[in-house]
Amino acid sequence: MKNNMAGMMKQVQKMQKDMAKMQDELKNKTIDVSTGGGAVKITMNGEKKVTAISIDKAAVDPDDVEMLQDLLCAAFNDAAKRVDDMMAEEMGKLTSALGIPAGLF
């Protein structure tokens, strides 16, 4: 029983180390999203920090500010979802290697 417990503890420690490494790697990965046919472009990193925004001049209409607001909201939300998906995919690779069912973490 001690051997099983020791083995399990080693697996847990390895998983913690691998998770920390994965999180560091994800910080450097970016997601690029565009909305409105490219009128608004956002780059977001794995920490969900926006690193770049580009807004086409045609999207800046003083008479239709709501459209620009909608495009920005859509871009931010899409980028955040894609970062979540990227993280879930990487976590799935990590946990499946240890035989942990998908979606547990």
Rosetta silent file (secondary structure, phi, psi, omega in degrees, C-alpha in Angstrom):
SEQUENCE: MKNNMAGMMKQVQKMQKDMAKMQDELKNKTIDVSTGGGAVKITMNGEKKVTAISIDKAAVDPDDVEMLQDLLCAAFNDAAKRVDDMMAEEMGKLTSALGIPAGLF
SCORE:     score description
SCORE:     0.000 S_00000001
   1 L     0.000  -36.602  178.355    0.000    0.000    0.000 S_00000001
   2 H   -62.653  -38.439  179.746    2.895    2.384    0.714 S_00000001
   3 H   -64.178  -39.965  178.187    4.247    1.778   -2.784 S_00000001
   4 H   -64.205  -42.959 -179.426    0.860    2.668   -4.315 S_00000001
   5 H   -65.862  -42.492  178.600    0.642    5.837   -2.225 S_00000001
   6 H   -63.733  -41.247  178.196    4.203    6.822   -3.095 S_00000001
   7 H   -63.746  -40.734  179.337    3.511    6.184   -6.764 S_00000001
   8 H   -66.467  -40.751  178.957    0.352    8.263   -6.627 S_00000001
   9 H   -63.960  -38.126  177.210    2.184   11.111   -4.903 S_00000001
  10 H   -63.812  -40.587  178.623    4.861   11.051   -7.618 S_00000001
  11 H   -63.332  -43.235  179.813    2.142   11.239  -10.261 S_00000001
  12 H   -63.114  -43.662  179.109    0.510   14.180   -8.493 S_00000001
  13 H   -63.780  -40.552  177.836    3.835   15.994   -8.192 S_00000001
  14 H   -63.757  -42.967 -179.711    4.593   15.355  -11.869 S_00000001
  15 H   -63.157  -42.379  178.460    1.153   16.628  -12.838 S_00000001
  16 H   -61.341  -42.503  179.122    1.645   19.800  -10.775 S_00000001
  17 H   -64.179  -45.264 -179.930    5.018   20.380  -12.425 S_00000001
  18 H   -64.684  -37.798  178.796    3.575   19.730  -15.885 S_00000001
  19 H   -65.379  -42.469  178.491    0.616   22.054  -15.196 S_00000001
  20 H   -62.167  -42.101  178.789    2.933   24.867  -14.116 S_00000001
  21 H   -63.784  -43.963 -179.909    5.012   24.371  -17.264 S_00000001
  22 H   -61.714  -43.706  179.886    1.876   24.335  -19.425 S_00000001
  23 H   -62.827  -39.461  176.612    0.597   27.561  -17.830 S_00000001
  24 H   -63.445  -41.343 -179.806    3.945   29.258  -18.495 S_00000001
  25 H   -67.067  -38.495 -179.072    3.850   28.117  -22.109 S_00000001
  26 H   -66.729  -27.287  177.854    0.255   29.312  -22.548 S_00000001
  27 H   -59.304  -31.424 -175.980    1.246   32.801  -21.377 S_00000001
  28 H   -91.437   -9.588  177.791    3.310   33.107  -24.545 S_00000001
  29 L   -85.537  148.114  179.247    0.652   31.762  -26.920 S_00000001
  30 E  -127.580  156.666  175.931   -1.728   34.222  -28.534 S_00000001
  31 E  -119.410  131.377  176.975   -5.138   34.095  -30.139 S_00000001
  32 E  -109.358  129.494 -177.979   -6.005   36.441  -33.014 S_00000001
  33 E  -131.547  142.649  173.154   -9.671   37.294  -33.566 S_00000001
  34 E  -134.338  147.560  176.977  -11.379   39.600  -36.028 S_00000001
  35 E  -131.278  165.864  178.316  -14.985   40.731  -36.307 S_00000001
  36 L    62.326   37.840 -179.788  -16.937   42.793  -38.776 S_00000001
  37 L    64.585   29.432  178.662  -15.052   41.373  -41.747 S_00000001
  38 L    95.916    4.124 -179.366  -11.751   42.434  -40.216 S_00000001
  39 L   -66.133  -33.670  177.911  -12.929   45.865  -39.036 S_00000001
  40 E  -126.564  128.573  178.504  -11.872   45.012  -35.471 S_00000001
  41 E  -126.996  136.302 -179.844   -8.926   42.762  -34.668 S_00000001
  42 E  -131.881  139.130  171.901   -7.808   41.665  -31.205 S_00000001
  43 E  -115.233  128.704 -178.566   -4.816   39.642  -30.043 S_00000001
  44 E  -129.414  139.735  178.718   -5.112   38.010  -26.610 S_00000001
  45 E   -92.922  179.113 -176.387   -2.552   35.909  -24.783 S_00000001
  46 L   -66.543   -9.781  175.162   -3.064   32.804  -22.659 S_00000001
  47 L   -96.531    8.921 -177.846   -3.521   34.942  -19.558 S_00000001
  48 L    62.335   33.973  173.680   -6.486   36.645  -21.240 S_00000001
  49 L  -101.943  130.140  178.363   -4.584   39.897  -21.544 S_00000001
  50 E   -74.739  125.492 -178.474   -5.209   41.864  -24.713 S_00000001
  51 E  -105.801  -15.420  178.508   -1.868   42.545  -26.357 S_00000001
  52 E  -160.079  144.854  174.122   -3.086   44.331  -29.488 S_00000001
  53 E  -136.075  136.391  175.572   -6.192   45.984  -30.925 S_00000001
  54 E  -130.629  128.620  178.944   -6.688   47.205  -34.459 S_00000001
  55 E  -124.556  120.853  177.922   -9.777   49.153  -35.539 S_00000001
  56 L   -66.994  140.536 -179.198  -10.353   49.975  -39.191 S_00000001
  57 H   -56.793  -31.657 -179.012  -11.267   53.644  -39.761 S_00000001
  58 H   -65.756  -22.805  179.930  -14.437   52.546  -41.541 S_00000001
  59 H   -82.094   -8.581 -178.815  -15.690   51.025  -38.264 S_00000001
  60 L   -98.588   91.458  179.781  -15.464   54.409  -36.512 S_00000001
  61 L  -116.820  110.310 -178.237  -18.767   56.066  -37.353 S_00000001
  62 L   -57.704  -23.580  179.057  -19.783   58.799  -34.882 S_00000001
  63 L   -86.292   -5.963 -178.918  -23.407   58.243  -35.884 S_00000001
  64 L  -142.244   58.512  179.861  -23.232   54.493  -35.102 S_00000001
  65 H   -62.430  -32.398 -178.427  -21.056   54.049  -32.007 S_00000001
  66 H   -59.685  -35.627  179.687  -23.161   51.026  -30.998 S_00000001
  67 H   -62.908  -45.358  179.305  -21.881   49.050  -33.993 S_00000001
  68 H   -63.965  -41.250  177.269  -18.266   49.556  -32.919 S_00000001
  69 H   -60.591  -43.636  179.053  -19.167   48.650  -29.342 S_00000001
  70 H   -63.329  -41.793  179.252  -20.854   45.449  -30.561 S_00000001
  71 H   -63.715  -41.709  178.426  -17.837   44.536  -32.702 S_00000001
  72 H   -64.462  -45.278  178.253  -15.468   45.077  -29.764 S_00000001
  73 H   -59.516  -45.657 -179.654  -17.645   43.010  -27.418 S_00000001
  74 H   -61.677  -42.747 -179.616  -17.866   40.200  -29.943 S_00000001
  75 H   -65.613  -45.878  179.114  -14.104   40.202  -30.505 S_00000001
  76 H   -61.166  -46.426 -178.222  -13.271   40.220  -26.779 S_00000001
  77 H   -64.855  -40.754  178.701  -15.765   37.442  -26.034 S_00000001
  78 H   -65.554  -42.700  179.740  -14.584   35.303  -28.944 S_00000001
  79 H   -63.415  -43.857  179.553  -10.936   35.735  -27.967 S_00000001
  80 H   -62.422  -41.440  178.157  -11.648   34.808  -24.324 S_00000001
  81 H   -63.731  -41.685  179.857  -13.575   31.691  -25.423 S_00000001
  82 H   -66.359  -35.067  175.354  -10.744   30.643  -27.723 S_00000001
  83 H   -65.367  -44.037  177.167   -8.215   31.055  -24.902 S_00000001
  84 H   -58.926  -44.229  179.307  -10.452   28.900  -22.670 S_00000001
  85 H   -62.862  -41.914  179.037  -10.686   26.278  -25.423 S_00000001
  86 H   -62.232  -43.221 -179.630   -6.908   26.336  -25.921 S_00000001
  87 H   -66.742  -41.624  179.254   -6.356   25.872  -22.187 S_00000001
  88 H   -62.895  -39.665  178.967   -8.924   23.056  -21.980 S_00000001
  89 H   -64.005  -45.734  179.214   -7.262   21.280  -24.898 S_00000001
  90 H   -65.074  -40.463  178.573   -3.825   21.519  -23.295 S_00000001
  91 H   -64.745  -38.848  177.899   -5.203   20.402  -19.917 S_00000001
  92 H   -61.080  -40.346  177.218   -6.908   17.464  -21.631 S_00000001
  93 H   -62.089  -41.848 -177.928   -3.587   16.343  -23.087 S_00000001
  94 H   -66.815  -48.925 -176.381   -2.009   16.537  -19.654 S_00000001
  95 H   -73.010  -33.009  179.473   -4.734   14.690  -17.759 S_00000001
  96 H   -67.111  -30.622  177.214   -5.270   12.000  -20.394 S_00000001
  97 H   -65.418  -25.297  179.048   -1.604   11.078  -20.140 S_00000001
  98 L   -96.954    0.231  179.598   -2.253   10.347  -16.460 S_00000001
  99 L    79.467   19.221  178.733   -5.484    8.462  -17.144 S_00000001
 100 L   -89.620  131.956 -178.582   -7.680   11.166  -15.603 S_00000001
 101 L   -58.655  144.562  178.347  -11.088   11.510  -17.298 S_00000001
 102 L   -61.204  143.813  177.409  -11.583   14.563  -19.504 S_00000001
 103 L    84.251   -2.826 -179.285  -13.408   17.459  -17.911 S_00000001
 104 L   -70.712  -32.555  179.672  -12.448   16.550  -14.363 S_00000001
 105 L  -111.012    0.000    0.000  -10.253   19.648  -14.070 S_00000001
